[in-house]
Amino acid sequence: MSSGDFIEVDGVITELLPATTFRVKLPDGREIIAYLCGKMRKNNIKLIVGDKVKLEISPYDLEKGRIVYRA
C-alpha cells in the first residue's frame, strides 16, 4: 500500500491507552483506536486528551488508525 491508499481524517483524542495508543473521536461521532506513527515516536511528540490530530485510516480496517500529525 502506498501513502495515497489511506483515508485522511481529523479527530480529537478522548482517552490515553497503554503502549502509546489512543482513543480518538472522529467528526462523524465514531471512536477508533489509533497509534503514533514512527516519526512522532522518534521525535518524542507528546499527546494529551483534547489534542486535535490528523489520522490515516486503512480502507480495509476502519476501526484502527495511525496518528501522523498533532494540530
N, C-alpha and C positions, 0 to 999 in steps of 0.2 A: 504494500500500500504506500502510495506517495502522500505527501502532506496535503495535496488537493483533494484527497478522498475523505477527509474528515469534515464533520459539521461543526462550524464555529458558533458558539453561543456565549452570552454573558450570564453571570449568575452572582449570587451573594452567599457567602459562607454562613451556615447556620449552626454547625456543630464541628468540633475538633474530635477526631477519632485517632486511635493508636496508629503508629507506623506512618506518620505524615500523610494520613488520608483525611478527607474532609467530607461532610455532608453539605451539598450545595443546592440552593433553591433556584430553579430556573424561572424565567419570566412567565412561562405558561402554568406555573404552580407545581410542577413536578419537582421531586427531590432526588438527586442522584449522588452516588459515591464518586469522589474524584481524588486523584493523587497528584503530587508535584512532578513536573517534567524534570529532566536531568539538569538543565541549565539553572533552574531555580534552586534545585537542591545543592548544586555545586557552588553557586554564589550565595548560599545561605540566606535566601529570601524568607522572611518570617510572615506568616499569615495569622490573622485573628478573626474571631466571629464578627461579622458585619462587613468584612472586606469585599469589594466588588472584584470579580475575577473574570478572565476570559478562558473558556474551555474548548477543547477539541474532543468531540464525541465520534466514535466509530459508528457508521450506519448499521453495522451488524449487531452491536450491543448498545442499546440506548440507555442502559442503566449505570454505566461507568464512563468516566471521562478523565481527561488529563488537563491539569491547570497549566496554562502556558504564559499567563500574564496577570499581574496584580494592578488594578486601576487605582 
